[in-house]
Amino acid sequence: RESFQPEPGEWKRFIYNPTSGEFLGRTAKSWGLILLFYLVFYGFLAALFTFTMWVMLQTLNDEVPKYRDQIPSPGLMVFPKPLSALEYTFSASDPSSYRGYIEDLRKFLKPYTLEEQKNLTVCPDGILSEQKGPVYVACQFPIFLLQACSGMSDPDFGYSQGSPCVLVKMNRIIGLKPEGTPRIECIPKDENVASISTYPNNGIIDLKYFPYYGKKLHVGYLQPLVAAQVIFSANSTKKEVTVECKIDGSPNLKNQDDRDKFLGRVAFKIIARA
Amino acid sequence: MRQRKLEIYSVEHHAATDIKKKEGRDGKKDNDLELKRNQQKEELKKELDLDDHKLSNKELETKYGTDIIRGLSSTRAAELLAQNGPNALTPPKQTPEIIKFLKQMVGGFSILLWVGAVLCWIAFGIQYVSNPSASLDSVYLGTVLAVVVILTGIFAYYQEAKSTNIMASFCKMIPQQAVVIRDSEKKVIPAEQLVVGDIVEIKGGDQIPADIRLLSAQGCKVDNSSLTGESEPQSRSSEFTHENPLETKNITFYSTTCLEGTATGMVINTGDRTIIGRIASLASGVGNEKTPIAIEIEHFVHIVAGVAVSVGILFFIIAVCMKYHVLDAIIFLIAIIVANVPEGLLATVTVALSLTAKRMAKKNCLVKNLEAVETLGSTSIICSDKTGTLTQNRMTVAHLWFDNQIFVADTSEDNLNQGFDQSSGTWTSLSKIIALCNRAEFKPGEESVPIMKRVVVGDASETALLKFSEVILGDVMEIRKRNHKVVEIPFNSTNKFQLSIHQTEDPNDKRFLLVMKGAPERILEKCSTIMINGKEQPLDKSMAQAFHTAYMELGGLGERVLGFCHFYLPADEFPETYSFDSESMNFPTSNLCFVGLLSMIDPPRSTVPDAVTKCRSAGIKVIMVTGDHPITAKAIAKSVGIISANSETVEDIAKRCNIAVEQVNKRDAKAAVVTGMELKDMSPEQLDELLANYPEIVFARTSPQQKLIIVEGCQRQDAVVAVTGDGVNDSPALKKADIGGAMGITGSDAAKNAADMILLDDNFSSIVTGVEEGRLIFDNLKKTIAYTLTKNIAELCPFLIYIILGLPLPIGTITLLFIDLGTDIIPSIALAYEKAESDIMNRKPRHKKKDRLVNQQLAVYSYLHIGLMQALGAFLVYFTVYAQQGFRPTSLFHLRIAWDSDHLNDLEDNYGQEWTSYQRQYLEWTGYTAFFVGIMVQQIADLIIRKTRKNSIFKQGLFRNKVIWVGIASQIIVALLLSYGLGSITALNFTMLKAQYWFVAVPHAILIWVYDEMRKLFIRLYPGSWWDKNMYY
């Protein structure tokens, strides 16, 4: 078989050829020229790319993204966020097993304390608080609405009693105006194992928190929360339940999408060990 | 005689050594095979020891169990047919279809993609074991890769099969028929059904249907040129004349032709057991070299696969070092390989080649092997036959000498314009002799056919004379009828003349006219007077001298000269009732009146001189290899330009300077005429020197076997050699040549089998058009490959950036395949339709080892210049989509882990909005679509700039190649379909892209065009400069 592979000696000569002074097939001058060329050429390309990116950024608006068509309907998410999947494992008798959750919740609820909210507006219930600007006010979300899960009466958010609280929140979407009376409904998969209490009552999400005007304009905005407390039945030996929460009562908030398992709904699992 | 015999055996010798050489090179000693070959060789020898020619008819009858009068019985024939198989040559062993198919499945990049697919499945397997709900993405990808390989494999297989089929249909000509006596009846059966012992009848014009021992013959002549290379017709009879079966008169061989006469004979060998069958099967053992384009494509595949694998492995290591999961790193590796491999390219190349093959076939150049299309383009030496290829393959009257003057006759193909002076009385007499002293006749029923195309029964010279006089005098048959022939003596080699006596058409003239033609010196001997201006004059010394000068001059032109004379028999001695007798010759054959000379030649085809000039300007050396006489060969070579007008051979110089040949400085001679005898005594080194030193070479009186030696000599000069041939004995040379061209009309099946292409019209100029097409396709393949390679960078960068900078993935692996196998396919084929930029026949043939299809400049310019610009343009579209949806470019960096996390369903963008995992996924697909569209738009610019490598696009004409625009339209339509038509099929990862995003990359596309125009401008302005050297591919 014939092959055009160079001989080993040729390789050596290719790396450095003493007769012509060529290094890797080029002389020093040729290397210099080629490097200079690429320096200039790539410099030009970099400048050009930067310029076009700058032009593109000029088309953007600082306050509102140009398009919001990819998120027409909000997702639901829970808090605290477990490490893997949406599974909360804890043991009421072992505080270290739930310390992480409690700390997360505390941190998350910090902006919701009364002191933090004192500059916010008290808005009328049940109607959208549409604003024209230029200053946008945020509505108060008093933490006591979360009742047993507010952390005010029970600093352990029910974990020490074996009835843990999980916060359910709706993703922020700029300009979203829910219709009807949106509420979060949480149901356990097995009614015999546990029951769910939602706060505010009925898991109502008040319309006054909508629409959202964006991070930059809507300073201090607090998104409405719903707390779900899982109360295991006393007569059940099994302390493991899957809870499904979804938005209900609003025709324009979707909660049934085949592909997006978090669009207007969320499912999580609570495992309470002895 | 002896010598010819040696040559016959040498066929076998060459073929056998070639086989050995090949096996040695392969390094594999297949003992069984060699044993078989040896057996075959032995068998051949045995076959040549055939003794049927020595046997009497009786002995033959017993040997073959037949009856000379009644023939075989049908039942016996059927038995023999079943036993020995049909009387046909077994076509050369074909690779089994399944092997061909599997080869396509693993050739080129397929192995790389198979590895990718298997890695995908393995990755999924591992994922599945640890987590049964793992996503099926890698299974999809693996399956898609496998499907891609299988589909491209099927496509390549189909293409190959199609071109083989063209060939097959060509070879299946009208089945040959044979007249056979069976069951005491004459029957016409297909020649394939002949069996040993059959009694067959043959007549002039037939192809001999098998090896036949003649039992009786009347004036039978055969053309053995395809077997022995002798172009002279050989007479055949039933007598045993020679020990050697190839020399004896009573055997005719399969596939030779019977020129005239009739014969009856017994079939002694059929099919592969015939002499021709033996030679053909041995010739097929000569190794086929890899075609130049196959080497180029292999080279290219190595480069691309090397880049793909090394970049892939480099980033695999980087990914592992960056603490990526090994499985993810494997997926990256696959993605990088997929991005780097131009999946559609090999199919495109096949299509481009077959388009060219089709175009060539239209121009009478049928290429059997697709890859040979390009080989023709890189040809640097053409070894051409003379007869039929360079010449018209028919004798034609070229010159006349009468009234002490030479006249030139028209020898062009239609030959109707005989403009020489016909007013002289001598011409009237000469034309009468030409018309009357001629036994050739037109085949009846062809009166409407142009004279030159009519079929004539008779030998070549007589045919030429008949047609010549028919053109000038009109209906020759009618003239002959008016001048009734009373007696004739046909030409024979002892007399060297032909004579006939006619009554004249003038009713008042009761004299008989004796007309005679023959070898000029013999005719002159018989004459005492000569006709000048219609008057008889005594033939004096000065007239005889003039005759000799003319004779030498015409002979020196390589023409066959005939002399003509006549004599009016005195009416008193030869009254009307006189009974002439051809045996006793009771009439005068001396003291005749000499009328004139006429010379004939097989004239060059009118298109050949142009074609030879074209070859010369294209840097292709044309070597004539012929069995003809050196003088004729040289004359033809001069008239077609193979030896140019002002070049001289050593002999010419010697003659001009009046010195001995040995004294001439060999460097002064540009041309050389070498005979087979001289060639025989040359060492390979001497031959090399001859081939290297003389630009114009003619080999004369060579045997077909010497062609092989010449071809090998040329190949030692690193030349790409094209060879033309028609005989069976040419097949080893045809095989050995880089590209063998068999004659479509006169070529034997064995030659056609061995050849890579077939010249349908047997015309040399068809090769030259082929060369032009071959060169064009090489240029255009360069463009196609450059076009295809460019986007690889734009496809590769997303993965590198994804791994290193953690951006959300800009484009998916499956999406890439839609570029490679979707939008880019038709445009890259369209480049095959591009016209040449400049006169490609004005440059030297490409150097096999230096001028590569894919060179460094092409790779660098495609990858690092245009490719990079494309990548930037595509990233611009990608960033635009994300930014306008809420993710500004800066926030995207190192976002990958959060972005790809399925559990994170409230990822915040720059505006405080929160995205679920699926919403991000959908945005990512929009990003894929955007990136895809970005590449597509810039590939349109890339396609336009690739139309030329040096000239401005505006000079080439933006709209001249309409197929380019079909390609552009296809790109846009496919992209629109994918985005809007299939946007909802999530498996394909396409979404409906907003209309304005289609235009984001347009400025970059324009920039690509402007930049390339600049590159071409500087190349044109500063040829040979640093820029030219680094930027011209």
Chai-1 contact restraints between the chains, C-beta under 6 A:
chainA,res_idxA,chainB,res_idxB,connection_type,confidence,min_distance_angstrom,max_distance_angstrom,comment,restraint_id
A,L33,B,W1026,contact,1.0,0.0,6.0,A-B,restraint_1
A,F49,B,L872,contact,1.0,0.0,6.0,A-B,restraint_2
A,T52,B,L876,contact,1.0,0.0,6.0,A-B,restraint_3
A,M56,B,T880,contact,1.0,0.0,6.0,A-B,restraint_4
A,L60,B,A883,contact,1.0,0.0,6.0,A-B,restraint_5
A,P65,B,Q885,contact,1.0,0.0,6.0,A-B,restraint_6
A,P65,B,G886,contact,1.0,0.0,6.0,A-B,restraint_7
A,P65,B,Y911,contact,1.0,0.0,6.0,A-B,restraint_8
A,K66,B,Q884,contact,1.0,0.0,6.0,A-B,restraint_9
A,Y67,B,Q884,contact,1.0,0.0,6.0,A-B,restraint_10
A,Y67,B,Q885,contact,1.0,0.0,6.0,A-B,restraint_11
A,Q70,B,Q885,contact,1.0,0.0,6.0,A-B,restraint_12
A,Q70,B,L923,contact,1.0,0.0,6.0,A-B,restraint_13
A,I71,B,Q919,contact,1.0,0.0,6.0,A-B,restraint_14
A,G75,B,N905,contact,1.0,0.0,6.0,A-B,restraint_15
A,G75,B,T916,contact,1.0,0.0,6.0,A-B,restraint_16
A,M77,B,N905,contact,1.0,0.0,6.0,A-B,restraint_17
A,M77,B,D906,contact,1.0,0.0,6.0,A-B,restraint_18
A,N171,B,D906,contact,1.0,0.0,6.0,A-B,restraint_19
A,N171,B,E914,contact,1.0,0.0,6.0,A-B,restraint_20
A,R172,B,G912,contact,1.0,0.0,6.0,A-B,restraint_21
A,R172,B,Q913,contact,1.0,0.0,6.0,A-B,restraint_22
A,R172,B,E914,contact,1.0,0.0,6.0,A-B,restraint_23
A,I173,B,Q913,contact,1.0,0.0,6.0,A-B,restraint_24
A,I174,B,Q913,contact,1.0,0.0,6.0,A-B,restraint_25
A,G214,B,Y911,contact,1.0,0.0,6.0,A-B,restraint_26
A,G214,B,G912,contact,1.0,0.0,6.0,A-B,restraint_27
A,K215,B,Y911,contact,1.0,0.0,6.0,A-B,restraint_28
A,K215,B,G912,contact,1.0,0.0,6.0,A-B,restraint_29
A,R259,B,Y918,contact,1.0,0.0,6.0,A-B,restraint_30
A,D260,B,T916,contact,1.0,0.0,6.0,A-B,restraint_31
A,D260,B,Y918,contact,1.0,0.0,6.0,A-B,restraint_32
A,F262,B,N905,contact,1.0,0.0,6.0,A-B,restraint_33
A,F262,B,T916,contact,1.0,0.0,6.0,A-B,restraint_34
